[in-house]
Amino acid sequence: MYTSFYHLTSKPFQLSPDPGFFFASSGHKRAMSYLNYGLSLGEGFIVITGEVGAGKTLLVRKLFETIGQDSIISTHLVSTHLDADDILRTISGGFGLPHESLSKAVLLNNLQMFFRQSVRQKKRVLIIVDEAQNLTPKAVEELRMLSNYQLDNQSLLQSFLIGQPEFRNTLQSPQMVQLNQRVIASYHLGPLKEEETREYIEHRLHLSGWAHDPTFTPDAFSLIHEFTGGIPRKINTLCDRILVFGMLEEKHQICVEDVDEVIQDLRQEVTHSHDPLPESHLTPLAGGIPDSLAQAFLSAFESRLDRLEATQNALMLMTNTINKNVSTLMRSMFSASSSNEIIDQHDQ
């Protein structure tokens, strides 16, 4: 791989979100400030929107890394095409509670008891919803109703809603008035600026042991920004291909012509990945596939990666929850065993 050719210690442009590669752009810094402010209040809804690949999931994972998860119990909803009852079952299952074949009343009662117990143990309960723009109105209403649970005037639950830009329009609809009133922090994560795109690329290269091999010319950075629109995921996809190209061509400086050649390769892949076009459409495409179609291909590819990453995150969160539950059970068993030994000694 090109990591050996360029003497890198790791792949700088991997597609899975790694908090270790977090880049604090102006937008990401501001979003992090809003998230921290919302968490400090400990209630309501925090909304983060952005294009596919803008770094929303990475932002949340970085936040959890900074605040420490020992004080947090969370569940991550991946599939949001659920009705009202199904979303309650999914949340219950995410927290390790019984949920199969239970009535809505029992599900709600179990969740309320779990929230109360967690708060008494000084644990913060979070629900993270990915692809929130796909939530049905009834599912949103159930989330809002769960946010009503309190103990001694303290909210028992906080929710993160992470979605694509259209979710902002959803929140402004008349059906979402009550939920919108409970949003305590909201931010739209926009694309990187042109200079930030260069800084982002160099940041990831440096974290991978980059010793300025290869170098990039200024106009190469400009074309990367122009083609990707400053979306981090698209930058990763393109730059990974550029480094593969550089290795194959044994290049130690990447110029604008090299970037353009990789982009042309992507366009050709788009051409071959689609069904044959009607004859009447062949002439306009003779000069190559338009950027818009190439971007559409990248967006579809990145959307699928988003779903895969959301599943990966959910599995990681589920594993953490299981480990914590096992640790709690073991401590309880040990405590009970120790108490019995003390009683036995006292009886003797």
Helices and strands as residue ranges (DSSP letters): H 2-5, G 19-21, H 26-41, E 45-50, H 56-67, G 69-71, E 72-77, H 84-94, H 104-120, E 124-129, G 132-134, H 137-146, E 150-151, E 154-155, E 158-163, H 166-171, G 174-176, H 177-180, E 183-189, H 194-207, E 215-216, H 218-228, H 232-248, E 253-254, H 256-273, G 279-281, H 291-347
